[in-house]
Amino acid sequence: MAGEEGTGELSISFRPLEVEDADDVMAWKGDPRVAQFCRWDTYTCRDEAVAFIQNFAVHHEWCRAICVAGRPVGCISVTIGKDEARCRGLLKYELAHRCWGKGVATSAVRLAVPAVFREFLRLERIEAMVIPENKGSMRVLEKCGFLREVILRKYEVGEGRLWDVALFRYSF
Ligand SMILES: CC(C)(COP(=O)(O)OP(=O)(O)OC[C@H]1O[C@@H](n2cnc3c(N)ncnc32)[C@H](O)[C@@H]1OP(=O)(O)O)[C@@H](O)C(=O)NCCC(=O)NCCS
């Protein structure tokens, strides 16, 4: 389950999130700069972080804390499709602002993708869906070998507007 990769600047490892991590989780879930491209609203209290850990992260099939020096600075998950969608998984990640621009997300995606393919043998592709304004996230995916397949026009509604979404794929 644990894994490590050197980034050149920061070395990361994975582990499951625990309720005791709620304060660290607030460092990114409570930051509108992180929430701006995500489909969740900025958390306003620690209880929301506890609920995220207890109701989502702990029960999720593949969700890991991205740790630097053993402390969570973000999280990464792959949700595995069911039934006819069982050949694909949906990748998501988010990172505390103080760690941006240091290769952390790139290292996390590079570590996660082979680990998930090893664990879920029926997977044929891992997808990621990114709002095209999120240049940093699209760059992370490209650096990790994801291909941009299509732009889904007028795909999501939120914050009073329609959003296009770029669909990325990693497969062998
Ligand atoms: C997206 C996110 C995970 C990136 O994390 P990160 O650790 O800063 O990413 P990395 O340092 O590994 O790589 C970022 C790359 O994007 C580039 N980049 C960042 N912002 C950019 C911008 N506005 N325009 C173009 N490139 C940009 C960086 O230069 C870097 O590329 P390089 O190595 O070729 O220089 C982080 O910004 C984040 O958590 N954002 C909020 C949540 C989010 O958007 N999650 C993804 C939803 S799909």
The ligand as a Gaussian input file, in Angstrom:
#p B3LYP/6-31G(d) Opt

LIG

0 1
 C       -3.449000      20.591000      -9.968000
 C       -2.496000      20.360000      -8.812000
 C       -2.805000      19.005000      -8.203000
 C       -1.065000      20.405000      -9.348000
 O       -0.195000      20.035000      -8.304000
 P        1.399000      20.383000      -8.355000
 O        2.071000      19.513000      -7.341000
 O        1.565000      21.848000      -8.261000
 O        1.783000      19.888000      -9.816000
 P        3.271000      19.635000     -10.341000
 O        4.210000      20.562000      -9.637000
 O        3.541000      18.186000     -10.257000
 O        3.149000      20.021000     -11.885000
 C        2.458000      21.193000     -12.273000
 C        2.812000      21.513000     -13.714000
 O        1.838000      22.411000     -14.218000
 C        2.468000      23.606000     -14.621000
 N        1.533000      24.684000     -14.354000
 C        1.051000      25.075000     -13.167000
 N        0.196000      26.092000     -13.327000
 C        0.142000      26.345000     -14.663000
 C       -0.559000      27.281000     -15.473000
 N       -1.392000      28.178000     -14.936000
 N       -0.374000      27.250000     -16.815000
 C        0.453000      26.346000     -17.375000
 N        1.157000      25.412000     -16.648000
 C        0.991000      25.431000     -15.318000
 C        3.745000      23.669000     -13.822000
 O        4.693000      24.519000     -14.413000
 C        4.151000      22.187000     -13.852000
 O        4.655000      21.813000     -15.113000
 P        6.265000      21.688000     -15.389000
 O        6.786000      20.651000     -14.430000
 O        6.361000      21.278000     -16.810000
 O        6.843000      23.040000     -15.093000
 C       -2.655000      21.433000      -7.717000
 O       -2.497000      22.684000      -8.304000
 C       -4.023000      21.386000      -7.036000
 O       -4.220000      20.689000      -6.044000
 N       -4.971000      22.163000      -7.570000
 C       -6.306000      22.246000      -6.968000
 C       -7.082000      20.944000      -7.094000
 C       -7.166000      20.465000      -8.514000
 O       -7.213000      21.252000      -9.446000
 N       -7.195000      19.149000      -8.649000
 C       -7.296000      18.518000      -9.940000
 C       -8.710000      18.533000     -10.395000
 S       -8.820000      17.803000     -11.999000

